[in-house]
Amino acid sequence: MLIDNYFKINEFKESNSDFVFNISLMPQHRIYEGHFPGNPVSPGVCSIQMMRECIEKITGKSMIIVSIGLCRFVNVLTPDKGQNLLLKISPVIEGASVKANIVLSDNSESLVFVTFKGEFIEK
């Protein structure tokens, strides 16, 4: 789990049928020592894991990713740019399955870091 270690959720709200998380990265996390020394960059796999953990907050269940239809890393995410992020999730929940469109951006939504479409199921 990366929550409260690599990132923290500052706020979480439901807006219409979307879920919006205000997130901050934790720049002191040890992953930045090796990715990359002197020029820290947030690993893409960590962004995907953040998405999964936020889906788990929505459902209250342990989830796994079963398919990724789209995953674009549009801009480089660094810990200094990650102090006030929005993770916007548009889910379609059908039983144990959650199909979601997810966008990770800065707080103003003018700088997009990741766009993702995929399916999650209960473990």
PyMOL CGO cylinders between C-alpha atoms (Angstrom):
from pymol import cmd
from pymol.cgo import CYLINDER

trace = [
    CYLINDER, 0.00, 0.00, 0.00, 1.28, 3.42, -0.95, 0.3, 1, 1, 1, 1, 1, 1,
    CYLINDER, 1.28, 3.42, -0.95, -1.38, 5.45, 0.85, 0.3, 1, 1, 1, 1, 1, 1,
    CYLINDER, -1.38, 5.45, 0.85, 0.03, 7.42, 3.80, 0.3, 1, 1, 1, 1, 1, 1,
    CYLINDER, 0.03, 7.42, 3.80, 3.51, 6.42, 2.68, 0.3, 1, 1, 1, 1, 1, 1,
    CYLINDER, 3.51, 6.42, 2.68, 4.03, 7.52, -0.94, 0.3, 1, 1, 1, 1, 1, 1,
    CYLINDER, 4.03, 7.52, -0.94, 0.93, 9.73, -1.13, 0.3, 1, 1, 1, 1, 1, 1,
    CYLINDER, 0.93, 9.73, -1.13, -1.79, 11.06, 1.13, 0.3, 1, 1, 1, 1, 1, 1,
    CYLINDER, -1.79, 11.06, 1.13, -5.42, 11.87, 0.46, 0.3, 1, 1, 1, 1, 1, 1,
    CYLINDER, -5.42, 11.87, 0.46, -6.15, 15.43, 1.60, 0.3, 1, 1, 1, 1, 1, 1,
    CYLINDER, -6.15, 15.43, 1.60, -9.81, 15.40, 0.57, 0.3, 1, 1, 1, 1, 1, 1,
    CYLINDER, -9.81, 15.40, 0.57, -12.25, 13.02, -1.08, 0.3, 1, 1, 1, 1, 1, 1,
    CYLINDER, -12.25, 13.02, -1.08, -15.65, 13.95, -2.45, 0.3, 1, 1, 1, 1, 1, 1,
    CYLINDER, -15.65, 13.95, -2.45, -18.33, 12.68, -4.77, 0.3, 1, 1, 1, 1, 1, 1,
    CYLINDER, -18.33, 12.68, -4.77, -19.42, 15.09, -7.47, 0.3, 1, 1, 1, 1, 1, 1,
    CYLINDER, -19.42, 15.09, -7.47, -22.34, 13.92, -9.61, 0.3, 1, 1, 1, 1, 1, 1,
    CYLINDER, -22.34, 13.92, -9.61, -21.24, 10.43, -10.67, 0.3, 1, 1, 1, 1, 1, 1,
    CYLINDER, -21.24, 10.43, -10.67, -17.52, 11.20, -10.35, 0.3, 1, 1, 1, 1, 1, 1,
    CYLINDER, -17.52, 11.20, -10.35, -15.20, 10.84, -7.37, 0.3, 1, 1, 1, 1, 1, 1,
    CYLINDER, -15.20, 10.84, -7.37, -12.53, 13.47, -6.86, 0.3, 1, 1, 1, 1, 1, 1,
    CYLINDER, -12.53, 13.47, -6.86, -9.48, 12.97, -4.65, 0.3, 1, 1, 1, 1, 1, 1,
    CYLINDER, -9.48, 12.97, -4.65, -7.16, 15.81, -3.69, 0.3, 1, 1, 1, 1, 1, 1,
    CYLINDER, -7.16, 15.81, -3.69, -3.80, 14.08, -3.26, 0.3, 1, 1, 1, 1, 1, 1,
    CYLINDER, -3.80, 14.08, -3.26, -0.28, 15.08, -2.25, 0.3, 1, 1, 1, 1, 1, 1,
    CYLINDER, -0.28, 15.08, -2.25, 2.84, 13.08, -2.99, 0.3, 1, 1, 1, 1, 1, 1,
    CYLINDER, 2.84, 13.08, -2.99, 5.31, 12.61, -0.16, 0.3, 1, 1, 1, 1, 1, 1,
    CYLINDER, 5.31, 12.61, -0.16, 8.66, 13.81, -1.56, 0.3, 1, 1, 1, 1, 1, 1,
    CYLINDER, 8.66, 13.81, -1.56, 10.62, 12.21, 1.29, 0.3, 1, 1, 1, 1, 1, 1,
    CYLINDER, 10.62, 12.21, 1.29, 9.63, 8.70, 0.12, 0.3, 1, 1, 1, 1, 1, 1,
    CYLINDER, 9.63, 8.70, 0.12, 12.70, 6.57, -0.46, 0.3, 1, 1, 1, 1, 1, 1,
    CYLINDER, 12.70, 6.57, -0.46, 11.67, 5.66, -4.02, 0.3, 1, 1, 1, 1, 1, 1,
    CYLINDER, 11.67, 5.66, -4.02, 12.91, 9.08, -5.14, 0.3, 1, 1, 1, 1, 1, 1,
    CYLINDER, 12.91, 9.08, -5.14, 16.44, 8.22, -3.98, 0.3, 1, 1, 1, 1, 1, 1,
    CYLINDER, 16.44, 8.22, -3.98, 16.73, 5.80, -6.90, 0.3, 1, 1, 1, 1, 1, 1,
    CYLINDER, 16.73, 5.80, -6.90, 14.17, 7.17, -9.36, 0.3, 1, 1, 1, 1, 1, 1,
    CYLINDER, 14.17, 7.17, -9.36, 16.22, 9.25, -10.13, 0.3, 1, 1, 1, 1, 1, 1,
    CYLINDER, 16.22, 9.25, -10.13, 19.04, 10.55, -7.88, 0.3, 1, 1, 1, 1, 1, 1,
    CYLINDER, 19.04, 10.55, -7.88, 19.17, 14.35, -8.08, 0.3, 1, 1, 1, 1, 1, 1,
    CYLINDER, 19.17, 14.35, -8.08, 16.19, 14.46, -10.45, 0.3, 1, 1, 1, 1, 1, 1,
    CYLINDER, 16.19, 14.46, -10.45, 13.26, 12.69, -8.76, 0.3, 1, 1, 1, 1, 1, 1,
    CYLINDER, 13.26, 12.69, -8.76, 10.47, 11.43, -11.01, 0.3, 1, 1, 1, 1, 1, 1,
    CYLINDER, 10.47, 11.43, -11.01, 7.33, 9.66, -9.84, 0.3, 1, 1, 1, 1, 1, 1,
    CYLINDER, 7.33, 9.66, -9.84, 7.25, 6.12, -11.27, 0.3, 1, 1, 1, 1, 1, 1,
    CYLINDER, 7.25, 6.12, -11.27, 4.30, 5.40, -13.56, 0.3, 1, 1, 1, 1, 1, 1,
    CYLINDER, 4.30, 5.40, -13.56, 3.54, 2.17, -11.70, 0.3, 1, 1, 1, 1, 1, 1,
    CYLINDER, 3.54, 2.17, -11.70, 3.07, 4.22, -8.51, 0.3, 1, 1, 1, 1, 1, 1,
    CYLINDER, 3.07, 4.22, -8.51, 0.50, 6.44, -10.26, 0.3, 1, 1, 1, 1, 1, 1,
    CYLINDER, 0.50, 6.44, -10.26, -1.42, 3.33, -11.32, 0.3, 1, 1, 1, 1, 1, 1,
    CYLINDER, -1.42, 3.33, -11.32, -1.23, 1.93, -7.79, 0.3, 1, 1, 1, 1, 1, 1,
    CYLINDER, -1.23, 1.93, -7.79, -2.60, 5.25, -6.42, 0.3, 1, 1, 1, 1, 1, 1,
    CYLINDER, -2.60, 5.25, -6.42, -5.55, 4.85, -8.77, 0.3, 1, 1, 1, 1, 1, 1,
    CYLINDER, -5.55, 4.85, -8.77, -6.19, 1.30, -7.56, 0.3, 1, 1, 1, 1, 1, 1,
    CYLINDER, -6.19, 1.30, -7.56, -6.04, 2.36, -3.92, 0.3, 1, 1, 1, 1, 1, 1,
    CYLINDER, -6.04, 2.36, -3.92, -8.50, 5.21, -4.58, 0.3, 1, 1, 1, 1, 1, 1,
    CYLINDER, -8.50, 5.21, -4.58, -10.88, 2.76, -6.29, 0.3, 1, 1, 1, 1, 1, 1,
    CYLINDER, -10.88, 2.76, -6.29, -10.65, 0.68, -3.10, 0.3, 1, 1, 1, 1, 1, 1,
    CYLINDER, -10.65, 0.68, -3.10, -11.65, 3.77, -1.06, 0.3, 1, 1, 1, 1, 1, 1,
    CYLINDER, -11.65, 3.77, -1.06, -14.72, 4.19, -3.28, 0.3, 1, 1, 1, 1, 1, 1,
    CYLINDER, -14.72, 4.19, -3.28, -15.79, 0.54, -3.11, 0.3, 1, 1, 1, 1, 1, 1,
    CYLINDER, -15.79, 0.54, -3.11, -14.59, -0.30, 0.39, 0.3, 1, 1, 1, 1, 1, 1,
    CYLINDER, -14.59, -0.30, 0.39, -13.19, -3.52, -1.07, 0.3, 1, 1, 1, 1, 1, 1,
    CYLINDER, -13.19, -3.52, -1.07, -9.78, -4.89, -2.00, 0.3, 1, 1, 1, 1, 1, 1,
    CYLINDER, -9.78, -4.89, -2.00, -9.47, -4.65, -5.80, 0.3, 1, 1, 1, 1, 1, 1,
    CYLINDER, -9.47, -4.65, -5.80, -7.15, -5.81, -8.58, 0.3, 1, 1, 1, 1, 1, 1,
    CYLINDER, -7.15, -5.81, -8.58, -6.70, -4.50, -12.11, 0.3, 1, 1, 1, 1, 1, 1,
    CYLINDER, -6.70, -4.50, -12.11, -7.94, -6.99, -14.71, 0.3, 1, 1, 1, 1, 1, 1,
    CYLINDER, -7.94, -6.99, -14.71, -7.54, -4.89, -17.84, 0.3, 1, 1, 1, 1, 1, 1,
    CYLINDER, -7.54, -4.89, -17.84, -6.06, -1.62, -19.01, 0.3, 1, 1, 1, 1, 1, 1,
    CYLINDER, -6.06, -1.62, -19.01, -7.60, -0.27, -22.18, 0.3, 1, 1, 1, 1, 1, 1,
    CYLINDER, -7.60, -0.27, -22.18, -5.63, 2.98, -22.13, 0.3, 1, 1, 1, 1, 1, 1,
    CYLINDER, -5.63, 2.98, -22.13, -2.82, 4.36, -20.02, 0.3, 1, 1, 1, 1, 1, 1,
    CYLINDER, -2.82, 4.36, -20.02, -1.08, 7.52, -21.19, 0.3, 1, 1, 1, 1, 1, 1,
    CYLINDER, -1.08, 7.52, -21.19, 1.63, 9.27, -19.24, 0.3, 1, 1, 1, 1, 1, 1,
    CYLINDER, 1.63, 9.27, -19.24, 1.09, 12.72, -20.71, 0.3, 1, 1, 1, 1, 1, 1,
    CYLINDER, 1.09, 12.72, -20.71, 3.49, 14.80, -18.59, 0.3, 1, 1, 1, 1, 1, 1,
    CYLINDER, 3.49, 14.80, -18.59, 6.29, 13.95, -16.18, 0.3, 1, 1, 1, 1, 1, 1,
    CYLINDER, 6.29, 13.95, -16.18, 5.13, 13.89, -12.57, 0.3, 1, 1, 1, 1, 1, 1,
    CYLINDER, 5.13, 13.89, -12.57, 7.70, 14.95, -10.01, 0.3, 1, 1, 1, 1, 1, 1,
    CYLINDER, 7.70, 14.95, -10.01, 7.34, 15.25, -6.23, 0.3, 1, 1, 1, 1, 1, 1,
    CYLINDER, 7.34, 15.25, -6.23, 7.50, 19.06, -6.43, 0.3, 1, 1, 1, 1, 1, 1,
    CYLINDER, 7.50, 19.06, -6.43, 4.60, 19.10, -8.94, 0.3, 1, 1, 1, 1, 1, 1,
    CYLINDER, 4.60, 19.10, -8.94, 2.74, 16.53, -6.83, 0.3, 1, 1, 1, 1, 1, 1,
    CYLINDER, 2.74, 16.53, -6.83, 1.84, 18.63, -3.80, 0.3, 1, 1, 1, 1, 1, 1,
    CYLINDER, 1.84, 18.63, -3.80, -1.70, 19.42, -4.91, 0.3, 1, 1, 1, 1, 1, 1,
    CYLINDER, -1.70, 19.42, -4.91, -3.02, 16.82, -7.36, 0.3, 1, 1, 1, 1, 1, 1,
    CYLINDER, -3.02, 16.82, -7.36, -6.52, 15.87, -8.46, 0.3, 1, 1, 1, 1, 1, 1,
    CYLINDER, -6.52, 15.87, -8.46, -7.40, 12.27, -9.18, 0.3, 1, 1, 1, 1, 1, 1,
    CYLINDER, -7.40, 12.27, -9.18, -10.78, 12.24, -10.90, 0.3, 1, 1, 1, 1, 1, 1,
    CYLINDER, -10.78, 12.24, -10.90, -12.47, 8.87, -11.23, 0.3, 1, 1, 1, 1, 1, 1,
    CYLINDER, -12.47, 8.87, -11.23, -15.56, 8.25, -13.38, 0.3, 1, 1, 1, 1, 1, 1,
    CYLINDER, -15.56, 8.25, -13.38, -16.61, 4.72, -12.46, 0.3, 1, 1, 1, 1, 1, 1,
    CYLINDER, -16.61, 4.72, -12.46, -19.25, 2.33, -13.71, 0.3, 1, 1, 1, 1, 1, 1,
    CYLINDER, -19.25, 2.33, -13.71, -19.83, -0.18, -10.92, 0.3, 1, 1, 1, 1, 1, 1,
    CYLINDER, -19.83, -0.18, -10.92, -21.44, -3.48, -11.91, 0.3, 1, 1, 1, 1, 1, 1,
    CYLINDER, -21.44, -3.48, -11.91, -21.41, -6.03, -9.10, 0.3, 1, 1, 1, 1, 1, 1,
    CYLINDER, -21.41, -6.03, -9.10, -17.78, -6.88, -8.28, 0.3, 1, 1, 1, 1, 1, 1,
    CYLINDER, -17.78, -6.88, -8.28, -16.51, -5.05, -11.40, 0.3, 1, 1, 1, 1, 1, 1,
    CYLINDER, -16.51, -5.05, -11.40, -15.55, -1.38, -11.68, 0.3, 1, 1, 1, 1, 1, 1,
    CYLINDER, -15.55, -1.38, -11.68, -14.83, 0.09, -15.09, 0.3, 1, 1, 1, 1, 1, 1,
    CYLINDER, -14.83, 0.09, -15.09, -13.24, 3.49, -14.70, 0.3, 1, 1, 1, 1, 1, 1,
    CYLINDER, -13.24, 3.49, -14.70, -11.96, 6.46, -16.61, 0.3, 1, 1, 1, 1, 1, 1,
    CYLINDER, -11.96, 6.46, -16.61, -9.35, 8.21, -14.48, 0.3, 1, 1, 1, 1, 1, 1,
    CYLINDER, -9.35, 8.21, -14.48, -7.42, 11.44, -14.91, 0.3, 1, 1, 1, 1, 1, 1,
    CYLINDER, -7.42, 11.44, -14.91, -4.51, 12.51, -12.70, 0.3, 1, 1, 1, 1, 1, 1,
    CYLINDER, -4.51, 12.51, -12.70, -3.83, 16.24, -13.03, 0.3, 1, 1, 1, 1, 1, 1,
    CYLINDER, -3.83, 16.24, -13.03, -2.70, 19.29, -11.15, 0.3, 1, 1, 1, 1, 1, 1,
    CYLINDER, -2.70, 19.29, -11.15, -5.28, 21.04, -8.98, 0.3, 1, 1, 1, 1, 1, 1,
    CYLINDER, -5.28, 21.04, -8.98, -6.33, 23.44, -11.75, 0.3, 1, 1, 1, 1, 1, 1,
    CYLINDER, -6.33, 23.44, -11.75, -6.78, 20.49, -14.17, 0.3, 1, 1, 1, 1, 1, 1,
    CYLINDER, -6.78, 20.49, -14.17, -4.68, 22.41, -16.72, 0.3, 1, 1, 1, 1, 1, 1,
    CYLINDER, -4.68, 22.41, -16.72, -1.73, 20.01, -16.52, 0.3, 1, 1, 1, 1, 1, 1,
    CYLINDER, -1.73, 20.01, -16.52, -2.63, 16.34, -17.02, 0.3, 1, 1, 1, 1, 1, 1,
    CYLINDER, -2.63, 16.34, -17.02, -0.13, 13.72, -15.90, 0.3, 1, 1, 1, 1, 1, 1,
    CYLINDER, -0.13, 13.72, -15.90, -1.94, 10.42, -16.57, 0.3, 1, 1, 1, 1, 1, 1,
    CYLINDER, -1.94, 10.42, -16.57, -5.11, 9.30, -18.36, 0.3, 1, 1, 1, 1, 1, 1,
    CYLINDER, -5.11, 9.30, -18.36, -6.30, 5.79, -17.67, 0.3, 1, 1, 1, 1, 1, 1,
    CYLINDER, -6.30, 5.79, -17.67, -9.19, 3.52, -18.67, 0.3, 1, 1, 1, 1, 1, 1,
    CYLINDER, -9.19, 3.52, -18.67, -9.41, 0.12, -17.12, 0.3, 1, 1, 1, 1, 1, 1,
    CYLINDER, -9.41, 0.12, -17.12, -11.35, -2.48, -15.20, 0.3, 1, 1, 1, 1, 1, 1,
    CYLINDER, -11.35, -2.48, -15.20, -10.95, -3.52, -11.60, 0.3, 1, 1, 1, 1, 1, 1,
    CYLINDER, -10.95, -3.52, -11.60, -12.51, -6.48, -9.82, 0.3, 1, 1, 1, 1, 1, 1,
    CYLINDER, -12.51, -6.48, -9.82, -12.81, -7.49, -6.20, 0.3, 1, 1, 1, 1, 1, 1,
    CYLINDER, -12.81, -7.49, -6.20, -9.96, -9.73, -5.00, 0.3, 1, 1, 1, 1, 1, 1,
]
cmd.load_cgo(trace, "trace")
